[in-house]
Amino acid sequence: MRDTIHSLAGGNKIAFILLSILLLNISYPFSETGTVAALLFVGFYLFLTGSAIYLVSSDRQLLSISVLLAIIIALAGGITIASNFTAPVWIILLWNAALFVQVTLIITLLVLFIIQAKVVTREVLFAAVSIYFMLAGIFTVMYVVTESLSPEAFISSSGTEMTWQRLNYFSLVTISTLGYGDIVPIAPPRSRFPP
């Protein structure tokens, strides 16, 4: 893994991660317009997956894990979205588990890269910004899993239906401290977690 961390400094590996995160954050609101747009969003997420594979390409073991996660994310995510989230809960959970593991892997590698950096470079700054946005992704996964296991665990302040896009918005808003209260946890399992 040490070689993987050192290889992050070369090329544009971290820039690809940040670019894919920006594409996701710009495009996710449009994914509410229908199934095709949501599947296109999954395509953008696969760009992040490809960036993760590129990130770990110098380590065969991490590369194998990343490719397996990409396959799970593509299949389970496609099935979940194509079924308008009426897929069996285990498929939704499998998708979110793969997302969680992948994002955690990327964050871990980026944190190790930052810690081992001798000087602050463009790549170090890109890594820090990427970590910041990916933390919101981890919370989105946690919220979607909670909502899948306990339907109607959240309610929006306007009373509209909770979608994964709104849960993602809540994660981004909460992490940027712009607001609190747009989405309120109402079911006992979710109200135990901090926002």
PyMOL commands that set and color helices and strands:
alter all, ss='L'
color gray80, all
select helices_A, chain A and resi 2-7+13-33+35-55+60-82+89-116+122-149+164-175+188-191
alter helices_A, ss='H'
color red, helices_A
select strands_A, chain A and resi 154-156+183-185
alter strands_A, ss='S'
color yellow, strands_A
deselect
rebuild
show_as cartoon
